[in-house]
Amino acid sequence: MSNKEICFLTAVELTRRIHAKDLSVREVMEAHLAQIERINPQVNAIVTLLSEQAMDQAAVADEALAHGEEVGPLHGLPVAHKDLHLTKGIRTTFGSPIFSDFVPEQDAIIVERLKEAGAITIGKTNTPEFGLGSQTFNEVFGETCNPYDGTKTCGGSSGGAAAALACGMLPIADGSDLGGSLRNPANFCNVVGFRPSPGRVPAWPTLAGWFPLAVQGPMARTVEDTALLLSTIAGPDPRTPIAITEKGSLFRRPLARDFKGVRVAWSRDLGDLPVDPRVTAVIDAQRHVFESLGCVIEDGEPDFTDADEAFKTWRAWLLELNFGELMKTSRDQMKDTAIWNIEEGVKLSGPQIGRAERKRTELYHRVREFMDTHEFLVLPVNQVPPFDLKKRYVEEINGVKMATYMDWMKSCYYITVTGHPAISVPCGFTPEGLPVGVQIVGRHQDDWGVLQLAWAFEQATGFWRQRPPLAS
């Protein structure tokens, strides 16, 4: 096989061939490193590369197979970690010049688990400063381009991961999601990004162990690969007090399911959000696919009143907790949107936080009751297609001005507030050839159901097979 063919095998197929010794781990690693050398200078997705270390580990992985040792489900697969996730002995910058030379002394849980599953760390992926904003740029490494159009953004904040996957530089990648950071870049780059239920993937270290809005999760080119990756990073850990107790291995079951008669709510705008008509057109064109699967499609959505207030309050609270002290000493090295958002947290009063929590609880119950009669909610991931790389955030949609740097992401962060699992799956392309994903939301903690419907849609459409021109 050529290097390019190896790089675009699915993760499931790669693991099968590695275990069957049809491909050596060294061959797999060499192919991906060659792809990185060829393409990464054009997209800037992988920002710290460990070529020699990765090849050394590949040799060790091949020896383990040769000796018949028991190996993990991701044995020999290259992986790069989001530059927000701590990696022991490997530079972790958080996309900030404040931490441009920071080398952690410990791994995040998600990194620990990927290593335990046999994945080999090949480097780190680019992210905006502190993961803030759904556009991947920072003062340490610069901008990450969209693989389908280098003049457009790849999204964020897991933008480097999404771009690397789309280009065949990685078969799997990790990410995180507060306001859409797994779903948004997957949507912009024609890959899969899954926001699991809070607690499904334990997150540590963190200053907010009980906080349910920020999650970590998997990204890949296919739903099956995403489920495989989730199976290795999900499962309880005592360091995460909200961890769900179900074992991650449950996500290695067959994904096939009969959807005949399953009721699905179809929302173009969550009630009143401005959505670019190019996005609406792409998603509406695939409505018939869900119907062909047997789903009963009904227009509608829950009442998302006060979702905006709840999200922005808790986001500001978290940012002040994480970065308030840092801002006092290093304000001059922070981007303006980060400073603004942290200061919003400084201003918060106890009654404001209490009101946000009451509103969030009321929203949860409205969504729960709505989804008693609708097993899934289908809607746009992003309200706009990929936009200009030099534009730091969307300021206007359909003539409606955005109040803050994050308002154009309401179609993602409204879902965040509910705590429900959600996935972005490739859904088609705009007339300009820019990717558009569809967002599938499931019932409370029904991560498996979301993956099943996403897989069925993916199998029926196959949009994930369309590669970026520069990687073809």
Secondary structure, 3 states (H helix, E strand, C coil): CCHHHHHCCCHHHHHHHHHCCCCCHHHHHHHHHHHHHHHHHHHCCEEEECHHHHHHHHHHHHHHHHCCCCCCCCCCCEEEEECCCCCCCCCCCCCCHHHCCCCCCCCCHHHHHHHHCCCEEEEEECCCHHHCCCCCEECCCEECEECCEEEEECCCCCHHHHHHHHCCCCCEEEEEECCCCCHHHHHHHCCEEEECCCCCCCCCCCCCCCCCCCEEEEEECCHHHHHHHHHHHCCCCCCCCCCCCCCHHHHHCCCCCCCCCCEEEECCCCCCCCCCHHHHHHHHCCHHHHHHCCCEEEECCCCCCCHHHHHHHHHHHHHHHHHHHHHHHHHHHCCHHHHHHHHHHHHCCHHHHHHHHHHHHHHHHHHHHHHCCCCEEEEECCCCCCCECCCCCCCEECCEECCCCCHHHHHHHHHHHHCCCEEEEEEEECCCCCEEEEEEEECCCCHHHHHHHHHHHHHHHCHHHCCCHHHC
